[in-house]
């Protein structure tokens, strides 16, 4: 086992991780550990744009952007975080421009902007052009640009190093009110080198988690195979809470039956959603901004059209995205990738025929709780010194119960930058926390148990059954019965997981082994999602309970929190404790969410 020593260790090399690395790398000795080659990270799949109130095309300002973010998140957004993001959005875009990102341009040479769902002018009166974009491959361009700048600043990358544990120590401490508690402090991480099968311990003064989401909990998802929630799972196992895990965003326009994403940019450029009767049905659900309503509203509207019998296709199980009224030259200039996806995966020609689409699991609004500095919280008020998180793994909470399109690419840049700066500044004066005597012992035990297991269950079969039950019971519409069914199925799958075996018993390039470990994280997170969903007895944003169809501000204007706690039991699950945290308000009081 090798031990490395750095001031800052960043786990994950997507947009948030590399944006943090650019800042940290100029201030402290920094290492980036990533299970993928950096430019293959899932940020590259983001298509439509990154929003900022530049006002390059029409009047706009950051306060309107803040309001849209708060309202779009159904008022569960922490408003201090939303203000930070909207204010710093302008500099975040300009930073990328100066780094060399090739944004689309107006005829005058300014960064061009287009419409996106939920973004409005004058506090909801009309759609506004706020999304800065590079055709429909904005995330890809951001990823390439950030990587080039990391290389420029000599950031050290450890590619295909799977981080499997977070080294945390606990110290006796006293709160301001005099009560004693156990203060967590971060010492480093343990990682598995895919090429050699060896374990490496990275000791660090600061650790930043930027490991992305957990979309592979679902079968129909826009997420890549690698998005298995490792960062959330590792943190949760180390006693760090998870916040708002019931809120999963289902992107309205996934290719029907596949889940592959067609960007909201299509609707921003004028594409229309239609049912089997050819009706532009969003006029009934959101008469002001129609197809550009927030994603949770559009996704539910689409699913409702299908269940009321107005779905298209032989099985009436999808709706249609119509681009046929747009000029082919316009489609080719602004939407080259997504139209090619329609041709490649469905054999549909978007110039002349509508594209079958249906909601696909896309983004986790919840995650590891942080404040606006990127510092991870061990409870509602106490930070963990030296531990930071940014991007989809984190819950600031800037997205509340529903993220607006283009706010994710903004989130990773604003809070990735903040985390990188703050982690490096902390490392300048902090001392290393002494790592345990045998820091990799638990990781060795975990890997050996999986490698030597001789059960009869296969990883792929358990993962497939998990995804099936989550798709069936925890998708756009939920009830107490459906959630309870998912929870029961997960308990059964946990029992089956104890009886697994893998075919590859070796150490080098053993993806069979790592997929087994990743499945353990997926089971943990699926359980957290379902428990949180069962507790929240209301409908808000991406969480829609048909048995509680209304938003309940009196009882549920608060974040849900789940903790590992040996003394607790929740929904029959031992070692799990449920709690809540207040929402931070600044200027916007909850109001009816009309579009």
Order of alpha helices (4+ residues) and beta strands (2+ residues): beta-alpha-beta-beta-alpha-alpha-beta-beta-alpha-beta-beta-beta-beta-alpha-beta-beta-alpha-beta-alpha-alpha-beta-alpha-alpha-beta-beta-beta-beta-beta-alpha-alpha-alpha-alpha-alpha-alpha-beta-beta
